[in-house]
Amino acid sequence: MPEFFPCNGTSNTIGNPPVVIVGAGPGGSVAALALAQQGIRSVVVDKATFPRPKPCGDVITSQTLRVLERLSLDPGRDLPLVQAQATWGTTCIAPNGKAVDVNFKPLHKETEIPSCYTLQRTSFDNYLVEQLRANPLIELQEGVGVKAAQLIDDRWQITLADGTQLPDTHLLLLASGCNSSLASQISNQSLPVIAKEDDRHFGVGLRGYFRDMGGWRQSGMPEFYIMRELMPGGLYLTPLANGMVNVNMVMRRDYVLKHSINLRDRFWEVLAAHPTLSKRFSPLTLEGQLQGSSLSFGTIKRGNAGQGLMMIGDAAGLIDLLSANGICNAVMSAEIAADVAVKSIKRQDYSMAFLAQYDALLDQKLGNDLKLGRLVSPFLGNERLFGLFEHVLNFVASRVQGGSVLSQLLYHPDVSKLLRSPSFYKQMVWG
Ligand SMILES: Cc1cc2nc3c(=O)[nH]c(=O)nc-3n(C[C@H](O)[C@H](O)[C@H](O)COP(=O)(O)OP(=O)(O)OC[C@H]3O[C@@H](n4cnc5c(N)ncnc54)[C@H](O)[C@@H]3O)c2cc1C
């Protein structure tokens, strides 16, 4: 077994065993880079070999770009070099077919750097993994999964799928996504509250790449279709720089199970029945295969810190229910986890009580973004209330001013305050 980082025992930081990070998706990669920025070594293990595909909508939003900038990366320069395309908003299409453009602000007030890019995850994740490869404080192990992690006394003993073991560690950061069985195995040992497996808080998604046949409502702008047949959920179209379109569909798992929905059949049925989408997308313009994945929504607060353990990104259940965006929360949770890890290494305190600050900080920094999803989630489970929700969406879409009103929901520092304000609704109705 290779010796990754021999301990010299001279300094707290250098002498500590490396932090082990499971998963080199955006969450795991950013955690390792943020730790390295503060002089902390890590071993990152991913069962896949990069570049690897990941079913996603391929939309990289402003919060993610800001985290990359804080890591001294330059996404405005680097991402276009790996075929990212700038986008300045999203077109939302209500159930009645009316469209509303929601425009994004530039990343910084003083520059015109876009705040959002579309980029295939294969390329985005590989861009981050290249940063890991280039960093002397990070040891990346690809192509071998973690089979088991056992908490013995106050250290994690980690066994890989090929039977080898990593150096025992005080700190394990789990960024293995939401399809990972490892997460439940590990959380059973260390977490105070075990996340309840409740299907309302999970989704299922499908993604396919199609040749771009045009027909966009606004050139270069992703489209989000809210349709009765996909509720609770939606259909997203993302234009990409390479002449392809990412078509992806997400539905809440409880609804799919309750109605025995076959997601692939529903995907093709929805496209074929739609007056304009049927002309743009068919099995003939699909490149490769449809790929599926689960989503873990941040519609419930979970305990994500335990003895020597912090869960990051999808493993922590942080995807926004309404937009299906999860990359931003994965990288922001990674940044927070790295800060807490540094403090715990300095104090040599890896206890659950000390790491509990991670959960508090997650709530403080991500709670506002997840709030709207948490508020509407109960309505979406009830078919009668969904009827009401549909009317509201149709109404908002019919108002010309809808776009600017909706973009307030993206940028307001306190979404619940905005939703309690009568002027917000006045603006929606009268402009
Ligand atoms: C259909 C769909 C559309 C979406 N659209 C968007 C979008 O447009 N924008 C957005 O921001 N988000 C979107 N999301 C959500 C987004 O994909 C996730 O939130 C994001 O990938 C989370 O990153 P992560 O690093 O937590 O996990 P992941 O990206 O899933 O990375 C986890 C990594 O862990 C590795 N791993 C798993 N188990 C093990 C193991 N036992 N040992 C070692 N390695 C392991 C995996 O190989 C993987 O590389 C979408 C999701 C879906 C399904």
The ligand as an ORCA input file, in Angstrom:
! r2SCAN-3c Opt
* xyz 0 1
  C     -31.201     15.270    -13.660
  C     -30.407     16.183    -12.752
  C     -30.250     17.520    -13.097
  C     -29.488     18.383    -12.285
  N     -29.268     19.659    -12.712
  C     -28.438     20.472    -11.997
  C     -28.029     21.745    -12.515
  O     -28.320     22.112    -13.653
  N     -27.267     22.545    -11.726
  C     -26.869     22.140    -10.469
  O     -26.219     22.927     -9.781
  N     -27.196     20.911     -9.995
  C     -27.938     20.055    -10.730
  N     -28.207     18.786    -10.275
  C     -27.678     18.375     -8.966
  C     -26.164     18.088     -9.050
  O     -25.928     17.135    -10.053
  C     -25.643     17.588     -7.708
  O     -26.174     18.374     -6.686
  C     -24.103     17.631     -7.634
  O     -23.555     16.704     -8.521
  C     -23.634     17.326     -6.208
  O     -22.234     17.215     -6.168
  P     -21.538     16.224     -5.114
  O     -20.071     16.470     -5.232
  O     -22.186     16.305     -3.804
  O     -21.877     14.734     -5.646
  P     -21.522     14.037     -7.028
  O     -21.348     15.008     -8.092
  O     -22.583     12.980     -7.202
  O     -20.131     13.339     -6.771
  C     -20.039     12.214     -5.918
  C     -18.772     11.436     -6.272
  O     -18.600     10.396     -5.311
  C     -18.132      9.224     -5.937
  N     -18.485      8.067     -5.078
  C     -19.716      7.598     -4.775
  N     -19.631      6.538     -3.941
  C     -18.292      6.345     -3.725
  C     -17.551      5.404     -2.970
  N     -18.145      4.423     -2.240
  N     -16.204      5.477     -2.969
  C     -15.570      6.464     -3.693
  N     -16.219      7.368     -4.446
  C     -17.563      7.321     -4.435
  C     -18.853      9.237     -7.297
  O     -18.130      8.475     -8.252
  C     -18.868     10.731     -7.626
  O     -17.774     11.121     -8.446
  C     -28.939     17.902    -11.070
  C     -29.101     16.556    -10.721
  C     -29.812     15.697    -11.565
  C     -29.918     14.240    -11.197
*
